[in-house]
Amino acid sequence: MSPLPSDAEIVQTFTRMRDTVQDFSQKLTELEMERNEHDLVVKAIEPLDGDRKCYRMIGGVLVQRTVAEVLPMVKEHMAGIETVMGNLNNQLRKKAEELEEFRARYKINVKTGNGRGGGGGGSGDGASGSGASKGVLA
């Protein structure tokens, strides 16, 4: 039987897990914005003539191509982003479940450091709140 972790170790682990969930969520938001940008480009150039000149930024270099060459590349890249988003979303869900299980196992209540009284109507996953949040062991 392993020794029980100290309160400080529990809080550190919880904070690390919560930060991981927040990082996943932030990356997912960034990818969603990038996917939306690709979608706007597709919608803008799809109705254009395929022989029309089109410029695309590749690795910091602006290259001239035609709409017919660029459109499939943009669609392919957008599909790749969606695949990554799906995988990241699954990982986020698993990490959030692990965080909730850890929170429940050690009876951690999250209180925000905003000085307001009362409880918030949050989701209870422990992944929301500001960096000033502190775990409190019951």
C-alpha positions as CSV (number, residue, x, y, z in Angstrom):
1,M,0.0,0.0,0.0
2,S,1.5,3.3,-1.0
3,P,1.5,6.2,1.4
4,L,-1.1,8.9,1.0
5,P,0.1,12.1,-0.7
6,S,0.4,15.2,1.4
7,D,-2.1,18.0,0.9
8,A,0.5,20.1,-0.9
9,E,1.2,17.2,-3.3
10,I,-2.5,16.8,-4.0
11,V,-2.9,20.5,-4.7
12,Q,0.1,20.6,-7.0
13,T,-1.1,17.5,-8.9
14,F,-4.6,19.0,-9.2
15,T,-3.2,22.4,-10.4
16,R,-0.9,20.6,-12.9
17,M,-3.9,18.6,-14.2
18,R,-6.1,21.7,-14.4
19,D,-3.4,23.6,-16.3
20,T,-3.2,20.7,-18.8
21,V,-6.9,20.8,-19.4
22,Q,-6.7,24.6,-19.9
23,D,-3.8,24.2,-22.3
24,F,-5.7,21.6,-24.4
25,S,-8.8,23.9,-24.4
26,Q,-6.7,26.9,-25.5
27,K,-5.0,24.9,-28.3
28,L,-8.4,23.6,-29.5
29,T,-9.7,27.2,-29.6
30,E,-6.7,28.3,-31.7
31,L,-7.2,25.4,-34.1
32,E,-10.9,26.3,-34.4
33,M,-9.9,29.9,-35.4
34,E,-7.5,28.6,-37.9
35,R,-10.1,26.2,-39.4
36,N,-12.5,29.1,-39.6
37,E,-10.0,31.1,-41.5
38,H,-9.4,28.3,-44.0
39,D,-13.2,27.9,-44.4
40,L,-13.4,31.6,-45.2
41,V,-10.7,31.3,-47.9
42,V,-12.4,28.3,-49.4
43,K,-15.7,30.1,-49.6
44,A,-14.0,33.2,-51.1
45,I,-12.1,31.4,-53.9
46,E,-14.3,28.4,-54.6
47,P,-16.6,30.3,-57.1
48,L,-13.6,31.9,-58.9
49,D,-12.2,30.7,-62.2
50,G,-9.6,28.0,-61.7
51,D,-7.1,29.8,-64.0
52,R,-7.2,33.0,-61.9
53,K,-4.0,34.0,-60.1
54,C,-4.0,33.3,-56.4
55,Y,-1.4,33.9,-53.7
56,R,-0.7,31.7,-50.8
57,M,1.6,32.0,-47.8
58,I,3.8,28.9,-47.4
59,G,6.3,28.9,-44.6
60,G,6.5,32.7,-44.6
61,V,7.0,33.0,-48.3
62,L,4.2,34.3,-50.5
63,V,3.9,32.2,-53.7
64,Q,1.8,32.8,-56.8
65,R,-0.4,29.9,-57.9
66,T,-3.8,29.5,-59.6
67,V,-7.1,29.0,-57.8
68,A,-7.2,25.5,-59.2
69,E,-3.9,24.7,-57.5
70,V,-4.5,26.4,-54.2
71,L,-8.1,25.3,-53.5
72,P,-7.4,21.6,-53.0
73,M,-4.3,22.4,-50.8
74,V,-6.4,24.6,-48.6
75,K,-9.2,22.1,-48.3
76,E,-6.7,19.3,-47.5
77,H,-5.1,21.5,-44.8
78,M,-8.5,22.3,-43.4
79,A,-9.3,18.6,-43.3
80,G,-6.1,17.9,-41.4
81,I,-6.9,20.6,-38.9
82,E,-10.3,19.1,-38.3
83,T,-8.7,15.7,-37.7
84,V,-6.3,17.2,-35.2
85,M,-9.2,19.0,-33.6
86,G,-11.1,15.7,-33.2
87,N,-8.1,14.0,-31.6
88,L,-7.4,16.9,-29.3
89,N,-11.1,17.1,-28.3
90,N,-11.0,13.4,-27.3
91,Q,-7.8,14.0,-25.3
92,L,-9.4,17.0,-23.7
93,R,-12.4,15.0,-22.7
94,K,-10.2,12.3,-21.1
95,K,-8.1,14.8,-19.2
96,A,-11.2,16.6,-18.0
97,E,-12.6,13.3,-16.8
98,E,-9.3,12.4,-15.0
99,L,-9.3,15.9,-13.4
100,E,-12.9,15.4,-12.2
101,E,-12.1,12.0,-10.8
102,F,-9.1,13.3,-9.0
103,R,-11.1,16.3,-7.6
104,A,-13.8,13.9,-6.4
105,R,-11.4,11.4,-4.9
106,Y,-9.6,14.0,-2.8
107,K,-12.8,16.1,-2.2
108,I,-11.2,19.3,-3.7
109,N,-13.3,22.4,-3.8
110,V,-12.2,25.1,-6.1
111,K,-12.6,28.7,-4.9
112,T,-11.7,31.6,-7.1
113,G,-9.6,34.4,-5.7
114,N,-12.0,37.2,-6.9
115,G,-13.2,38.1,-3.4
116,R,-16.8,37.6,-4.2
117,G,-18.9,35.5,-1.9
118,G,-21.2,32.7,-2.9
119,G,-20.7,30.0,-5.4
120,G,-20.6,30.3,-9.1
121,G,-22.8,28.3,-11.5
122,G,-19.8,26.8,-13.3
123,S,-19.6,23.3,-14.8
124,G,-17.8,21.9,-11.8
125,D,-15.0,20.4,-13.8
126,G,-12.4,22.4,-12.1
127,A,-11.0,23.6,-15.4
128,S,-12.6,27.0,-15.3
129,G,-11.6,30.0,-13.4
130,S,-8.6,32.3,-13.3
131,G,-5.0,31.7,-12.5
132,A,-5.7,32.9,-9.0
133,S,-7.8,29.9,-8.2
134,K,-6.6,27.7,-5.4
135,G,-7.6,24.1,-4.5
136,V,-9.0,23.7,-1.1
137,L,-9.1,20.3,0.5
138,A,-12.2,19.3,2.4
